[in-house]
């Protein structure tokens, strides 16, 4: 296995990781900002008000995006398995 193959594999792994995690993190960020705006407007500083909406929205996002996430991860795993015979050279 050449250093170029290792770097390419690491690049692909980072790309897939970012591609899969960014939509979920984006949902959490948007909901967190909306809740912060609501808290600032109403001056309600309840701690559970920040966590519950984010947890629920991330859970719903995962439910909706799970087929796409699984497709991305399965495609990457298939590519890794396809490359296994070339690792020994």
PyMOL Python script that loads the backbone (N, CA, C, O; Angstrom):
from pymol import cmd

cmd.read_pdbstr("""\
ATOM      1  N   UNK A   1       0.859  -1.172   0.000  1.00  0.00           N
ATOM      2  CA  UNK A   1       0.000   0.000   0.000  1.00  0.00           C
ATOM      3  C   UNK A   1       0.905   1.235   0.000  1.00  0.00           C
ATOM      4  O   UNK A   1       1.772   1.387   0.861  1.00  0.00           O
ATOM      5  N   UNK A   2       0.692   2.081  -0.950  1.00  0.00           N
ATOM      6  CA  UNK A   2       1.543   3.261  -1.086  1.00  0.00           C
ATOM      7  C   UNK A   2       1.039   4.400  -0.196  1.00  0.00           C
ATOM      8  O   UNK A   2      -0.123   4.405   0.209  1.00  0.00           O
ATOM      9  N   UNK A   3       1.896   5.345   0.102  1.00  0.00           N
ATOM     10  CA  UNK A   3       1.460   6.498   0.893  1.00  0.00           C
ATOM     11  C   UNK A   3       0.342   7.293   0.205  1.00  0.00           C
ATOM     12  O   UNK A   3      -0.516   7.874   0.870  1.00  0.00           O
ATOM     13  N   UNK A   4       0.362   7.309  -1.117  1.00  0.00           N
ATOM     14  CA  UNK A   4      -0.704   8.006  -1.848  1.00  0.00           C
ATOM     15  C   UNK A   4      -2.053   7.337  -1.633  1.00  0.00           C
ATOM     16  O   UNK A   4      -3.073   8.014  -1.510  1.00  0.00           O
ATOM     17  N   UNK A   5      -2.060   5.999  -1.587  1.00  0.00           N
ATOM     18  CA  UNK A   5      -3.311   5.271  -1.351  1.00  0.00           C
ATOM     19  C   UNK A   5      -3.830   5.553   0.056  1.00  0.00           C
ATOM     20  O   UNK A   5      -5.034   5.716   0.259  1.00  0.00           O
ATOM     21  N   UNK A   6      -2.919   5.609   1.026  1.00  0.00           N
ATOM     22  CA  UNK A   6      -3.311   5.893   2.406  1.00  0.00           C
ATOM     23  C   UNK A   6      -3.908   7.286   2.506  1.00  0.00           C
ATOM     24  O   UNK A   6      -4.938   7.479   3.151  1.00  0.00           O
ATOM     25  N   UNK A   7      -3.266   8.257   1.871  1.00  0.00           N
ATOM     26  CA  UNK A   7      -3.765   9.638   1.904  1.00  0.00           C
ATOM     27  C   UNK A   7      -5.118   9.753   1.207  1.00  0.00           C
ATOM     28  O   UNK A   7      -6.005  10.467   1.675  1.00  0.00           O
ATOM     29  N   UNK A   8      -5.270   9.048   0.090  1.00  0.00           N
ATOM     30  CA  UNK A   8      -6.548   9.082  -0.618  1.00  0.00           C
ATOM     31  C   UNK A   8      -7.649   8.447   0.214  1.00  0.00           C
ATOM     32  O   UNK A   8      -8.770   8.955   0.254  1.00  0.00           O
ATOM     33  N   UNK A   9      -7.341   7.347   0.875  1.00  0.00           N
ATOM     34  CA  UNK A   9      -8.314   6.679   1.736  1.00  0.00           C
ATOM     35  C   UNK A   9      -8.704   7.563   2.920  1.00  0.00           C
ATOM     36  O   UNK A   9      -9.877   7.642   3.284  1.00  0.00           O
ATOM     37  N   UNK A  10      -7.709   8.227   3.519  1.00  0.00           N
ATOM     38  CA  UNK A  10      -7.988   9.137   4.633  1.00  0.00           C
ATOM     39  C   UNK A  10      -8.829  10.322   4.159  1.00  0.00           C
ATOM     40  O   UNK A  10      -9.741  10.756   4.862  1.00  0.00           O
ATOM     41  N   UNK A  11      -8.527  10.843   2.978  1.00  0.00           N
ATOM     42  CA  UNK A  11      -9.304  11.957   2.421  1.00  0.00           C
ATOM     43  C   UNK A  11     -10.760  11.546   2.194  1.00  0.00           C
ATOM     44  O   UNK A  11     -11.680  12.299   2.514  1.00  0.00           O
ATOM     45  N   UNK A  12     -10.962  10.356   1.642  1.00  0.00           N
ATOM     46  CA  UNK A  12     -12.319   9.866   1.417  1.00  0.00           C
ATOM     47  C   UNK A  12     -13.058   9.655   2.737  1.00  0.00           C
ATOM     48  O   UNK A  12     -14.247   9.958   2.837  1.00  0.00           O
ATOM     49  N   UNK A  13     -12.363   9.140   3.745  1.00  0.00           N
ATOM     50  CA  UNK A  13     -13.003   8.916   5.044  1.00  0.00           C
ATOM     51  C   UNK A  13     -13.425  10.234   5.675  1.00  0.00           C
ATOM     52  O   UNK A  13     -14.520  10.333   6.228  1.00  0.00           O
ATOM     53  N   UNK A  14     -12.572  11.243   5.600  1.00  0.00           N
ATOM     54  CA  UNK A  14     -12.919  12.554   6.152  1.00  0.00           C
ATOM     55  C   UNK A  14     -14.073  13.169   5.373  1.00  0.00           C
ATOM     56  O   UNK A  14     -14.969  13.777   5.959  1.00  0.00           O
ATOM     57  N   UNK A  15     -14.053  13.011   4.055  1.00  0.00           N
ATOM     58  CA  UNK A  15     -15.131  13.548   3.214  1.00  0.00           C
ATOM     59  C   UNK A  15     -16.474  12.915   3.576  1.00  0.00           C
ATOM     60  O   UNK A  15     -17.474  13.619   3.718  1.00  0.00           O
ATOM     61  N   UNK A  16     -16.500  11.600   3.725  1.00  0.00           N
ATOM     62  CA  UNK A  16     -17.747  10.904   4.070  1.00  0.00           C
ATOM     63  C   UNK A  16     -18.207  11.303   5.468  1.00  0.00           C
ATOM     64  O   UNK A  16     -19.400  11.502   5.698  1.00  0.00           O
ATOM     65  N   UNK A  17     -17.268  11.420   6.396  1.00  0.00           N
ATOM     66  CA  UNK A  17     -17.616  11.818   7.762  1.00  0.00           C
ATOM     67  C   UNK A  17     -18.263  13.201   7.778  1.00  0.00           C
ATOM     68  O   UNK A  17     -19.297  13.396   8.416  1.00  0.00           O
ATOM     69  N   UNK A  18     -17.664  14.151   7.083  1.00  0.00           N
ATOM     70  CA  UNK A  18     -18.229  15.500   7.021  1.00  0.00           C
ATOM     71  C   UNK A  18     -19.566  15.515   6.295  1.00  0.00           C
ATOM     72  O   UNK A  18     -20.503  16.189   6.722  1.00  0.00           O
ATOM     73  N   UNK A  19     -19.652  14.775   5.202  1.00  0.00           N
ATOM     74  CA  UNK A  19     -20.886  14.741   4.415  1.00  0.00           C
ATOM     75  C   UNK A  19     -22.048  14.189   5.225  1.00  0.00           C
ATOM     76  O   UNK A  19     -23.177  14.662   5.098  1.00  0.00           O
ATOM     77  N   UNK A  20     -21.776  13.190   6.058  1.00  0.00           N
ATOM     78  CA  UNK A  20     -22.832  12.565   6.850  1.00  0.00           C
ATOM     79  C   UNK A  20     -23.181  13.398   8.081  1.00  0.00           C
ATOM     80  O   UNK A  20     -24.345  13.457   8.477  1.00  0.00           O
ATOM     81  N   UNK A  21     -22.189  14.041   8.687  1.00  0.00           N
ATOM     82  CA  UNK A  21     -22.450  14.737   9.946  1.00  0.00           C
ATOM     83  C   UNK A  21     -22.943  16.171   9.773  1.00  0.00           C
ATOM     84  O   UNK A  21     -23.657  16.676  10.639  1.00  0.00           O
ATOM     85  N   UNK A  22     -22.587  16.833   8.688  1.00  0.00           N
ATOM     86  CA  UNK A  22     -22.948  18.238   8.542  1.00  0.00           C
ATOM     87  C   UNK A  22     -24.454  18.512   8.517  1.00  0.00           C
ATOM     88  O   UNK A  22     -24.880  19.490   9.130  1.00  0.00           O
ATOM     89  N   UNK A  23     -25.279  17.712   7.850  1.00  0.00           N
ATOM     90  CA  UNK A  23     -26.721  18.011   7.906  1.00  0.00           C
ATOM     91  C   UNK A  23     -27.303  17.945   9.314  1.00  0.00           C
ATOM     92  O   UNK A  23     -28.130  18.779   9.682  1.00  0.00           O
ATOM     93  N   UNK A  24     -26.879  16.966  10.101  1.00  0.00           N
ATOM     94  CA  UNK A  24     -27.381  16.829  11.463  1.00  0.00           C
ATOM     95  C   UNK A  24     -26.876  17.979  12.332  1.00  0.00           C
ATOM     96  O   UNK A  24     -27.634  18.548  13.117  1.00  0.00           O
ATOM     97  N   UNK A  25     -25.603  18.317  12.189  1.00  0.00           N
ATOM     98  CA  UNK A  25     -25.057  19.440  12.942  1.00  0.00           C
ATOM     99  C   UNK A  25     -25.727  20.753  12.525  1.00  0.00           C
ATOM    100  O   UNK A  25     -25.955  21.633  13.355  1.00  0.00           O
ATOM    101  N   UNK A  26     -26.037  20.874  11.243  1.00  0.00           N
ATOM    102  CA  UNK A  26     -26.728  22.070  10.760  1.00  0.00           C
ATOM    103  C   UNK A  26     -28.112  22.208  11.353  1.00  0.00           C
ATOM    104  O   UNK A  26     -28.531  23.310  11.705  1.00  0.00           O
ATOM    105  N   UNK A  27     -28.825  21.105  11.467  1.00  0.00           N
ATOM    106  CA  UNK A  27     -30.152  21.130  12.084  1.00  0.00           C
ATOM    107  C   UNK A  27     -30.038  21.587  13.531  1.00  0.00           C
ATOM    108  O   UNK A  27     -30.811  22.434  13.979  1.00  0.00           O
ATOM    109  N   UNK A  28     -29.084  21.035  14.258  1.00  0.00           N
ATOM    110  CA  UNK A  28     -28.882  21.432  15.654  1.00  0.00           C
ATOM    111  C   UNK A  28     -28.508  22.898  15.774  1.00  0.00           C
ATOM    112  O   UNK A  28     -28.957  23.579  16.695  1.00  0.00           O
ATOM    113  N   UNK A  29     -27.689  23.391  14.852  1.00  0.00           N
ATOM    114  CA  UNK A  29     -27.284  24.795  14.875  1.00  0.00           C
ATOM    115  C   UNK A  29     -28.461  25.724  14.622  1.00  0.00           C
ATOM    116  O   UNK A  29     -28.642  26.708  15.339  1.00  0.00           O
ATOM    117  N   UNK A  30     -29.262  25.418  13.607  1.00  0.00           N
ATOM    118  CA  UNK A  30     -30.408  26.270  13.273  1.00  0.00           C
ATOM    119  C   UNK A  30     -31.418  26.285  14.417  1.00  0.00           C
ATOM    120  O   UNK A  30     -31.904  27.349  14.798  1.00  0.00           O
ATOM    121  N   UNK A  31     -31.732  25.126  14.961  1.00  0.00           N
ATOM    122  CA  UNK A  31     -32.690  25.072  16.073  1.00  0.00           C
ATOM    123  C   UNK A  31     -32.121  25.779  17.295  1.00  0.00           C
ATOM    124  O   UNK A  31     -32.859  26.459  18.009  1.00  0.00           O
ATOM    125  N   UNK A  32     -30.828  25.633  17.549  1.00  0.00           N
ATOM    126  CA  UNK A  32     -30.209  26.313  18.676  1.00  0.00           C
ATOM    127  C   UNK A  32     -30.280  27.829  18.538  1.00  0.00           C
ATOM    128  O   UNK A  32     -30.542  28.531  19.514  1.00  0.00           O
ATOM    129  N   UNK A  33     -30.049  28.333  17.332  1.00  0.00           N
ATOM    130  CA  UNK A  33     -30.142  29.779  17.105  1.00  0.00           C
ATOM    131  C   UNK A  33     -31.573  30.257  17.272  1.00  0.00           C
ATOM    132  O   UNK A  33     -31.810  31.301  17.879  1.00  0.00           O
ATOM    133  N   UNK A  34     -32.533  29.503  16.740  1.00  0.00           N
ATOM    134  CA  UNK A  34     -33.941  29.896  16.887  1.00  0.00           C
ATOM    135  C   UNK A  34     -34.366  29.920  18.357  1.00  0.00           C
ATOM    136  O   UNK A  34     -35.065  30.836  18.790  1.00  0.00           O
ATOM    137  N   UNK A  35     -33.948  28.927  19.109  1.00  0.00           N
ATOM    138  CA  UNK A  35     -34.287  28.887  20.529  1.00  0.00           C
ATOM    139  C   UNK A  35     -33.611  30.040  21.262  1.00  0.00           C
ATOM    140  O   UNK A  35     -34.211  30.638  22.156  1.00  0.00           O
ATOM    141  N   UNK A  36     -32.374  30.360  20.898  1.00  0.00           N
ATOM    142  CA  UNK A  36     -31.674  31.485  21.529  1.00  0.00           C
ATOM    143  C   UNK A  36     -32.379  32.803  21.249  1.00  0.00           C
ATOM    144  O   UNK A  36     -32.499  33.651  22.134  1.00  0.00           O
ATOM    145  N   UNK A  37     -32.843  32.972  20.024  1.00  0.00           N
ATOM    146  CA  UNK A  37     -33.598  34.186  19.679  1.00  0.00           C
ATOM    147  C   UNK A  37     -34.889  34.246  20.488  1.00  0.00           C
ATOM    148  O   UNK A  37     -35.257  35.305  20.997  1.00  0.00           O
ATOM    149  N   UNK A  38     -35.572  33.117  20.605  1.00  0.00           N
ATOM    150  CA  UNK A  38     -36.802  33.064  21.402  1.00  0.00           C
ATOM    151  C   UNK A  38     -36.512  33.390  22.867  1.00  0.00           C
ATOM    152  O   UNK A  38     -37.269  34.123  23.504  1.00  0.00           O
ATOM    153  N   UNK A  39     -35.427  32.851  23.395  1.00  0.00           N
ATOM    154  CA  UNK A  39     -35.073  33.129  24.792  1.00  0.00           C
ATOM    155  C   UNK A  39     -34.713  34.602  24.991  1.00  0.00           C
ATOM    156  O   UNK A  39     -35.070  35.202  26.005  1.00  0.00           O
ATOM    157  N   UNK A  40     -34.016  35.172  24.034  1.00  0.00           N
ATOM    158  CA  UNK A  40     -33.652  36.582  24.161  1.00  0.00           C
ATOM    159  C   UNK A  40     -34.883  37.482  24.059  1.00  0.00           C
ATOM    160  O   UNK A  40     -34.969  38.502  24.743  1.00  0.00           O
ATOM    161  N   UNK A  41     -35.821  37.108  23.216  1.00  0.00           N
ATOM    162  CA  UNK A  41     -37.025  37.925  23.041  1.00  0.00           C
ATOM    163  C   UNK A  41     -37.941  37.840  24.249  1.00  0.00           C
ATOM    164  O   UNK A  41     -38.566  38.830  24.629  1.00  0.00           O
ATOM    165  N   UNK A  42     -38.025  36.652  24.860  1.00  0.00           N
ATOM    166  CA  UNK A  42     -38.946  36.469  25.984  1.00  0.00           C
ATOM    167  C   UNK A  42     -38.257  36.565  27.338  1.00  0.00           C
ATOM    168  O   UNK A  42     -38.929  36.601  28.369  1.00  0.00           O
ATOM    169  N   UNK A  43     -36.942  36.607  27.353  1.00  0.00           N
ATOM    170  CA  UNK A  43     -36.124  36.637  28.558  1.00  0.00           C
ATOM    171  C   UNK A  43     -36.378  35.428  29.466  1.00  0.00           C
ATOM    172  O   UNK A  43     -36.256  35.518  30.688  1.00  0.00           O
ATOM    173  N   UNK A  44     -36.725  34.320  28.858  1.00  0.00           N
ATOM    174  CA  UNK A  44     -36.863  33.058  29.590  1.00  0.00           C
ATOM    175  C   UNK A  44     -35.523  32.340  29.489  1.00  0.00           C
ATOM    176  O   UNK A  44     -35.066  32.043  28.385  1.00  0.00           O
ATOM    177  N   UNK A  45     -34.898  32.062  30.605  1.00  0.00           N
ATOM    178  CA  UNK A  45     -33.579  31.433  30.603  1.00  0.00           C
ATOM    179  C   UNK A  45     -33.628  30.029  31.208  1.00  0.00           C
ATOM    180  O   UNK A  45     -32.790  29.679  32.039  1.00  0.00           O
ATOM    181  N   UNK A  46     -34.579  29.254  30.804  1.00  0.00           N
ATOM    182  CA  UNK A  46     -34.725  27.878  31.289  1.00  0.00           C
ATOM    183  C   UNK A  46     -33.751  26.976  30.520  1.00  0.00           C
ATOM    184  O   UNK A  46     -33.717  27.001  29.290  1.00  0.00           O
ATOM    185  N   UNK A  47     -32.961  26.182  31.249  1.00  0.00           N
ATOM    186  CA  UNK A  47     -31.955  25.327  30.612  1.00  0.00           C
ATOM    187  C   UNK A  47     -32.566  24.235  29.735  1.00  0.00           C
ATOM    188  O   UNK A  47     -32.035  23.915  28.672  1.00  0.00           O
ATOM    189  N   UNK A  48     -33.684  23.666  30.187  1.00  0.00           N
ATOM    190  CA  UNK A  48     -34.289  22.595  29.393  1.00  0.00           C
ATOM    191  C   UNK A  48     -34.871  23.124  28.095  1.00  0.00           C
ATOM    192  O   UNK A  48     -35.058  22.358  27.149  1.00  0.00           O
ATOM    193  N   UNK A  49     -35.157  24.396  28.030  1.00  0.00           N
ATOM    194  CA  UNK A  49     -35.698  24.974  26.799  1.00  0.00           C
ATOM    195  C   UNK A  49     -34.677  24.920  25.670  1.00  0.00           C
ATOM    196  O   UNK A  49     -35.060  24.902  24.501  1.00  0.00           O
ATOM    197  N   UNK A  50     -33.408  24.895  25.988  1.00  0.00           N
ATOM    198  CA  UNK A  50     -32.401  24.803  24.932  1.00  0.00           C
ATOM    199  C   UNK A  50     -32.154  23.365  24.498  1.00  0.00           C
ATOM    200  O   UNK A  50     -31.910  23.117  23.318  1.00  0.00           O
ATOM    201  N   UNK A  51     -32.212  22.423  25.414  1.00  0.00           N
ATOM    202  CA  UNK A  51     -31.852  21.054  25.084  1.00  0.00           C
ATOM    203  C   UNK A  51     -32.973  20.261  24.429  1.00  0.00           C
ATOM    204  O   UNK A  51     -32.724  19.533  23.468  1.00  0.00           O
ATOM    205  N   UNK A  52     -34.176  20.381  24.912  1.00  0.00           N
ATOM    206  CA  UNK A  52     -35.280  19.546  24.417  1.00  0.00           C
ATOM    207  C   UNK A  52     -35.564  19.797  22.933  1.00  0.00           C
ATOM    208  O   UNK A  52     -35.656  18.826  22.183  1.00  0.00           O
ATOM    209  N   UNK A  53     -35.706  21.038  22.469  1.00  0.00           N
ATOM    210  CA  UNK A  53     -35.953  21.226  21.034  1.00  0.00           C
ATOM    211  C   UNK A  53     -34.802  20.731  20.155  1.00  0.00           C
ATOM    212  O   UNK A  53     -35.034  20.184  19.078  1.00  0.00           O
ATOM    213  N   UNK A  54     -33.567  20.923  20.614  1.00  0.00           N
ATOM    214  CA  UNK A  54     -32.431  20.455  19.820  1.00  0.00           C
ATOM    215  C   UNK A  54     -32.403  18.938  19.745  1.00  0.00           C
ATOM    216  O   UNK A  54     -32.164  18.369  18.680  1.00  0.00           O
ATOM    217  N   UNK A  55     -32.644  18.289  20.861  1.00  0.00           N
ATOM    218  CA  UNK A  55     -32.637  16.820  20.862  1.00  0.00           C
ATOM    219  C   UNK A  55     -33.741  16.277  19.971  1.00  0.00           C
ATOM    220  O   UNK A  55     -33.512  15.355  19.189  1.00  0.00           O
ATOM    221  N   UNK A  56     -34.932  16.839  20.083  1.00  0.00           N
ATOM    222  CA  UNK A  56     -36.045  16.376  19.245  1.00  0.00           C
ATOM    223  C   UNK A  56     -35.794  16.632  17.768  1.00  0.00           C
ATOM    224  O   UNK A  56     -36.073  15.770  16.935  1.00  0.00           O
ATOM    225  N   UNK A  57     -35.270  17.807  17.432  1.00  0.00           N
ATOM    226  CA  UNK A  57     -35.031  18.118  16.019  1.00  0.00           C
ATOM    227  C   UNK A  57     -33.917  17.247  15.441  1.00  0.00           C
ATOM    228  O   UNK A  57     -34.004  16.816  14.291  1.00  0.00           O
ATOM    229  N   UNK A  58     -32.883  16.986  16.219  1.00  0.00           N
ATOM    230  CA  UNK A  58     -31.807  16.110  15.739  1.00  0.00           C
ATOM    231  C   UNK A  58     -32.321  14.690  15.571  1.00  0.00           C
ATOM    232  O   UNK A  58     -31.964  14.015  14.606  1.00  0.00           O
ATOM    233  N   UNK A  59     -33.149  14.228  16.493  1.00  0.00           N
ATOM    234  CA  UNK A  59     -33.742  12.898  16.362  1.00  0.00           C
ATOM    235  C   UNK A  59     -34.610  12.799  15.105  1.00  0.00           C
ATOM    236  O   UNK A  59     -34.523  11.819  14.364  1.00  0.00           O
ATOM    237  N   UNK A  60     -35.441  13.807  14.866  1.00  0.00           N
ATOM    238  CA  UNK A  60     -36.267  13.800  13.656  1.00  0.00           C
ATOM    239  C   UNK A  60     -35.408  13.887  12.395  1.00  0.00           C
ATOM    240  O   UNK A  60     -35.695  13.231  11.394  1.00  0.00           O
ATOM    241  N   UNK A  61     -34.358  14.700  12.452  1.00  0.00           N
ATOM    242  CA  UNK A  61     -33.441  14.785  11.317  1.00  0.00           C
ATOM    243  C   UNK A  61     -32.770  13.458  11.029  1.00  0.00           C
ATOM    244  O   UNK A  61     -32.620  13.069   9.871  1.00  0.00           O
ATOM    245  N   UNK A  62     -32.364  12.762  12.083  1.00  0.00           N
ATOM    246  CA  UNK A  62     -31.767  11.441  11.890  1.00  0.00           C
ATOM    247  C   UNK A  62     -32.762  10.459  11.285  1.00  0.00           C
ATOM    248  O   UNK A  62     -32.407   9.664  10.415  1.00  0.00           O
ATOM    249  N   UNK A  63     -34.001  10.515  11.747  1.00  0.00           N
ATOM    250  CA  UNK A  63     -35.010   9.620  11.179  1.00  0.00           C
ATOM    251  C   UNK A  63     -35.233   9.889   9.693  1.00  0.00           C
ATOM    252  O   UNK A  63     -35.366   8.959   8.898  1.00  0.00           O
ATOM    253  N   UNK A  64     -35.271  11.163   9.331  1.00  0.00           N
ATOM    254  CA  UNK A  64     -35.507  11.508   7.930  1.00  0.00           C
ATOM    255  C   UNK A  64     -34.283  11.262   7.050  1.00  0.00           C
ATOM    256  O   UNK A  64     -34.421  10.862   5.894  1.00  0.00           O
ATOM    257  N   UNK A  65     -33.103  11.496   7.585  1.00  0.00           N
ATOM    258  CA  UNK A  65     -31.883  11.379   6.793  1.00  0.00           C
ATOM    259  C   UNK A  65     -31.214  10.012   6.881  1.00  0.00           C
ATOM    260  O   UNK A  65     -30.216   9.773   6.201  1.00  0.00           O
ATOM    261  N   UNK A  66     -31.740   9.118   7.703  1.00  0.00           N
ATOM    262  CA  UNK A  66     -31.103   7.820   7.887  1.00  0.00           C
ATOM    263  C   UNK A  66     -30.917   7.036   6.585  1.00  0.00           C
ATOM    264  O   UNK A  66     -29.844   6.466   6.389  1.00  0.00           O
ATOM    265  N   UNK A  67     -31.907   6.977   5.685  1.00  0.00           N
ATOM    266  CA  UNK A  67     -31.655   6.247   4.429  1.00  0.00           C
ATOM    267  C   UNK A  67     -30.485   6.834   3.628  1.00  0.00           C
ATOM    268  O   UNK A  67     -29.671   6.088   3.083  1.00  0.00           O
ATOM    269  N   UNK A  68     -30.402   8.154   3.556  1.00  0.00           N
ATOM    270  CA  UNK A  68     -29.311   8.800   2.828  1.00  0.00           C
ATOM    271  C   UNK A  68     -27.969   8.555   3.522  1.00  0.00           C
ATOM    272  O   UNK A  68     -26.964   8.293   2.860  1.00  0.00           O
ATOM    273  N   UNK A  69     -27.954   8.640   4.851  1.00  0.00           N
ATOM    274  CA  UNK A  69     -26.731   8.399   5.613  1.00  0.00           C
ATOM    275  C   UNK A  69     -26.255   6.960   5.400  1.00  0.00           C
ATOM    276  O   UNK A  69     -25.067   6.717   5.188  1.00  0.00           O
ATOM    277  N   UNK A  70     -27.177   6.026   5.459  1.00  0.00           N
ATOM    278  CA  UNK A  70     -26.810   4.619   5.257  1.00  0.00           C
ATOM    279  C   UNK A  70     -26.292   4.377   3.845  1.00  0.00           C
ATOM    280  O   UNK A  70     -25.377   3.579   3.647  1.00  0.00           O
ATOM    281  N   UNK A  71     -26.870   5.060   2.868  1.00  0.00           N
ATOM    282  CA  UNK A  71     -26.401   4.926   1.484  1.00  0.00           C
ATOM    283  C   UNK A  71     -24.962   5.427   1.365  1.00  0.00           C
ATOM    284  O   UNK A  71     -24.137   4.785   0.716  1.00  0.00           O
ATOM    285  N   UNK A  72     -24.656   6.560   1.982  1.00  0.00           N
ATOM    286  CA  UNK A  72     -23.300   7.109   1.939  1.00  0.00           C
ATOM    287  C   UNK A  72     -22.305   6.180   2.631  1.00  0.00           C
ATOM    288  O   UNK A  72     -21.232   5.903   2.096  1.00  0.00           O
ATOM    289  N   UNK A  73     -22.662   5.704   3.813  1.00  0.00           N
ATOM    290  CA  UNK A  73     -21.749   4.836   4.571  1.00  0.00           C
ATOM    291  C   UNK A  73     -21.570   3.476   3.900  1.00  0.00           C
ATOM    292  O   UNK A  73     -20.473   2.918   3.897  1.00  0.00           O
ATOM    293  N   UNK A  74     -22.647   2.951   3.335  1.00  0.00           N
ATOM    294  CA  UNK A  74     -22.556   1.661   2.644  1.00  0.00           C
ATOM    295  C   UNK A  74     -21.690   1.786   1.399  1.00  0.00           C
ATOM    296  O   UNK A  74     -20.882   0.901   1.114  1.00  0.00           O
ATOM    297  N   UNK A  75     -21.851   2.866   0.663  1.00  0.00           N
ATOM    298  CA  UNK A  75     -21.011   3.084  -0.516  1.00  0.00           C
ATOM    299  C   UNK A  75     -19.539   3.170  -0.159  1.00  0.00           C
ATOM    300  O   UNK A  75     -18.693   2.626  -0.868  1.00  0.00           O
ATOM    301  N   UNK A  76     -19.229   3.851   0.935  1.00  0.00           N
ATOM    302  CA  UNK A  76     -17.834   3.946   1.374  1.00  0.00           C
ATOM    303  C   UNK A  76     -17.314   2.575   1.810  1.00  0.00           C
ATOM    304  O   UNK A  76     -16.186   2.210   1.480  1.00  0.00           O
ATOM    305  N   UNK A  77     -18.117   1.824   2.542  1.00  0.00           N
ATOM    306  CA  UNK A  77     -17.691   0.494   2.993  1.00  0.00           C
ATOM    307  C   UNK A  77     -17.467  -0.437   1.808  1.00  0.00           C
ATOM    308  O   UNK A  77     -16.504  -1.204   1.802  1.00  0.00           O
ATOM    309  N   UNK A  78     -18.338  -0.383   0.810  1.00  0.00           N
ATOM    310  CA  UNK A  78     -18.162  -1.212  -0.388  1.00  0.00           C
ATOM    311  C   UNK A  78     -16.854  -0.856  -1.089  1.00  0.00           C
ATOM    312  O   UNK A  78     -16.128  -1.736  -1.552  1.00  0.00           O
ATOM    313  N   UNK A  79     -16.562   0.436  -1.161  1.00  0.00           N
ATOM    314  CA  UNK A  79     -15.305   0.879  -1.779  1.00  0.00           C
ATOM    315  C   UNK A  79     -14.098   0.359  -1.004  1.00  0.00           C
ATOM    316  O   UNK A  79     -13.113  -0.064  -1.609  1.00  0.00           O
ATOM    317  N   UNK A  80     -14.163   0.384   0.321  1.00  0.00           N
ATOM    318  CA  UNK A  80     -13.064  -0.139   1.149  1.00  0.00           C
ATOM    319  C   UNK A  80     -12.887  -1.641   0.911  1.00  0.00           C
ATOM    320  O   UNK A  80     -11.764  -2.117   0.743  1.00  0.00           O
ATOM    321  N   UNK A  81     -13.992  -2.383   0.899  1.00  0.00           N
ATOM    322  CA  UNK A  81     -13.905  -3.828   0.669  1.00  0.00           C
ATOM    323  C   UNK A  81     -13.372  -4.134  -0.725  1.00  0.00           C
ATOM    324  O   UNK A  81     -12.662  -5.121  -0.917  1.00  0.00           O
ATOM    325  N   UNK A  82     -13.712  -3.297  -1.692  1.00  0.00           N
ATOM    326  CA  UNK A  82     -13.223  -3.496  -3.053  1.00  0.00           C
ATOM    327  C   UNK A  82     -11.707  -3.286  -3.117  1.00  0.00           C
ATOM    328  O   UNK A  82     -11.018  -3.921  -3.914  1.00  0.00           O
ATOM    329  N   UNK A  83     -11.200  -2.391  -2.270  1.00  0.00           N
ATOM    330  CA  UNK A  83      -9.776  -2.079  -2.284  1.00  0.00           C
ATOM    331  C   UNK A  83      -8.924  -3.005  -1.419  1.00  0.00           C
ATOM    332  O   UNK A  83      -7.697  -2.920  -1.470  1.00  0.00           O
ATOM    333  N   UNK A  84      -9.527  -3.873  -0.637  1.00  0.00           N
ATOM    334  CA  UNK A  84      -8.761  -4.750   0.261  1.00  0.00           C
ATOM    335  C   UNK A  84      -7.700  -5.555  -0.474  1.00  0.00           C
ATOM    336  O   UNK A  84      -6.585  -5.653   0.036  1.00  0.00           O
ATOM    337  N   UNK A  85      -7.971  -6.139  -1.638  1.00  0.00           N
ATOM    338  CA  UNK A  85      -6.902  -6.897  -2.306  1.00  0.00           C
ATOM    339  C   UNK A  85      -5.673  -6.055  -2.671  1.00  0.00           C
ATOM    340  O   UNK A  85      -4.571  -6.591  -2.789  1.00  0.00           O
ATOM    341  N   UNK A  86      -5.854  -4.764  -2.847  1.00  0.00           N
ATOM    342  CA  UNK A  86      -4.710  -3.913  -3.216  1.00  0.00           C
ATOM    343  C   UNK A  86      -3.914  -3.445  -2.009  1.00  0.00           C
ATOM    344  O   UNK A  86      -2.842  -2.865  -2.181  1.00  0.00           O
ATOM    345  N   UNK A  87      -4.398  -3.674  -0.791  1.00  0.00           N
ATOM    346  CA  UNK A  87      -3.698  -3.199   0.389  1.00  0.00           C
ATOM    347  C   UNK A  87      -2.385  -3.928   0.632  1.00  0.00           C
ATOM    348  O   UNK A  87      -1.460  -3.347   1.200  1.00  0.00           O
ATOM    349  N   UNK A  88      -2.282  -5.166   0.223  1.00  0.00           N
ATOM    350  CA  UNK A  88      -1.083  -5.940   0.487  1.00  0.00           C
ATOM    351  C   UNK A  88       0.083  -5.645  -0.452  1.00  0.00           C
ATOM    352  O   UNK A  88       1.207  -6.083  -0.204  1.00  0.00           O
ATOM    353  N   UNK A  89      -0.176  -4.921  -1.504  1.00  0.00           N
ATOM    354  CA  UNK A  89       0.888  -4.661  -2.498  1.00  0.00           C
ATOM    355  C   UNK A  89       1.640  -3.423  -2.205  1.00  0.00           C
ATOM    356  O   UNK A  89       2.560  -3.070  -2.943  1.00  0.00           O
TER     357      UNK A  89
END
""", "prot")
cmd.dss("prot")
cmd.show_as("cartoon", "prot")
cmd.util.cbc("prot")
cmd.orient("prot")
